[in-house]
């Protein structure tokens, strides 16, 4: 019953997380697009900073960005923050329900199962808090006056964190953890900088003082950070669907290429107003990123005899269901050889080499209790490939 309740909670948290994330990201993309397309006033110097007309829903929306007159504060004035907060809160609840409540074992790399679960949870939670403190320190320092240097330093520190975590976490957890760290920093930007600075200049307006643009500039800087982190965070949060990347031998360099490429693509999309070849540059960025990832996916230990068992486990899609720590679709295969298996008919058996081979070729013959008959038959694999897969499973 407890596991069923936890499962339904995960469903609810996941849906709310995705829905709120769509709303938050949609706001970020739309407001940045509006900002980049604002038409400057013909007569500068007034309170009007720009305007734009949008055709939608059968009508025209006339939007203006202007300095606010303390004597004429608009009512109602809509704030945008709860999409961000809901995304972060639901994401943390999902992280807790899926990973933390199960003792953190689903985070661990198979080679580090001796690490205590609470330490794995500590690494995860500490990484989220620690990354915010590091990132915020960098961008509160004088380095923010040299944004390119600050951005490169932030990227290097993020990659260093991924390398460190990769010593303890499995690949799927590394991608998810880095995504959670970046996403948490985005939400913290909203709470500690964007909304706080907006509250400051609104408080000044209510006190009758003129609209102070310095607070708006500080809020806008962190808002643009969030804008450029959007694409990488989306990809990393979906990392569980890309086992060929998360389970790769060089998964951290691949993560770095993905983050850098997606930030570059977003920058080029914004640069289209002053860079004529922006679309060609986007295609070029994607091609270069794919070539780099393809090179990184090559296994240097692979012999001329074909893919190794570990690579077959990923390329054949096994890793997407048989995840470390288990999943609703399939059991964790660590320590499978010699283990006792309870089947759907109530019978039991010891998983020997013959059972492993049978389960690859004809998985529906003897189903393990608690799992649906979802695994396809891998009859297309050669005997040599099955031998390699079995050898890999025996090594887990």
Secondary structure, 3 states (H helix, E strand, C coil): CHHHHHHHHHHHHHHHHHHHHHHHHHHHHHHHHHHHHCECCCCCCCCEEEEEEEEECCEEEEEEEECCCCCCCCCCCCCCCHHHHHHHHHHHHHHHHHHHCCCCHHHECHHHCCCCHHHHHHHHHHHHHHHHHHHHHHHHCHHHHCHHHHHHHHHHHHHHHHHHHCCCECHHHHHHHHHHHHHHHHHHHHHHHHHHHHHHHHHHHHCCCCCCHHHHHHHHHHHHHHHHHHHHHHHHHCHHHCHHHHCCCCHHHHHHHHHHHHHHHHHHHHHHHCCCCHHHHHHHHHHHHHHHHHHHHCCCCCCCCCCCHHHHHHHCCHHHHCCCCCCCCCCCCCCCCCCEEEECCCCEEECCHHHHHHHHHCCCCCCECCCCCCCCCCCCCCHHHHHHHHHHHHHC
